[in-house]
């Protein structure tokens, strides 16, 4: 699928009608297209938006895109950010424009979305054994010589299933695969031992439909992870790559793929991948961190590698969920109209950060306000004497875990610091 087709598909997003499908948008915008509404540059707080409404900071989004582009280039890393974080093709293209090699994905549906919007390089961080998805993949690879696809293999059985489905589909181009090394006993997916990795690689070599392109894994699953344990596992990953290369397993390739990197340990990946010795072919050192695009105010704020390497910069949380106080039953309690349907809550509850008074007064910090729980459509707020919270006030919530923030919103306003909405991000979950 050509990039032109992707550009056309992005343009069609702007022509979608604004209607009941999209939460938080101004009711009087019905009948407008997304492009027309964006062109009005309405203010998030005075332009008719209803609560709850999730917004992305335009400035912070751009900052994060630029920072990771610079980081990857500085450390000699290629970058395929994990698209399952946002499932937003507009952001995929912005990431690619900011130097990304391609996009990482997890399941066949996500690949279909990326391809529908013209993404030419996809790394699937899973073993793909679905016959219907493999038939579609074979057809796309044969139809588009510019399409590059790489996925995990982590079992001899998986290799056999892939080969059978691709053979039945009459695949003309082999599918590039990387052996996934597990991060340890009890970790998630992946081959547990180097000897088993060699057996999987042998199985790949015995097929016509698959081609061994490298080695990969996910250091975020290292049990009881700390810098020493993570680096030790990453050195195992590098050693396996060196071993496979020495055995001639990568003959006929243009490059060897070596991939790791979630959002918590990419500094360790950069350090250890810098130690890769010269091999028989160039090495594509592929980082896959995805949460950086919006960052957050909870989990990733605590675990980001930039906390360990502050001289490299800092990501900025770009999400804020605005909700409105709808009940104030006592001086110690209030309820706002955003709940589990609107806010991520799988890692941490939201963090009150700002209050905008209903009477239009200036925004102030959310002092004395804590979220103690979420119902489906309510946030439970504990309020201290300093809260000064009234029914009708807007409360801005920071969120934890980007992946489960994006997936609750189909169309997300992008707002500048003064509240001017300049764009809308469409998601596909």
Order of alpha helices (4+ residues) and beta strands (2+ residues): alpha-alpha-beta-alpha-beta-alpha-beta-alpha-beta-alpha-beta-alpha-beta-alpha-beta-alpha-beta-alpha-beta-alpha-beta-beta-beta-beta-beta-beta-beta-alpha-beta-beta
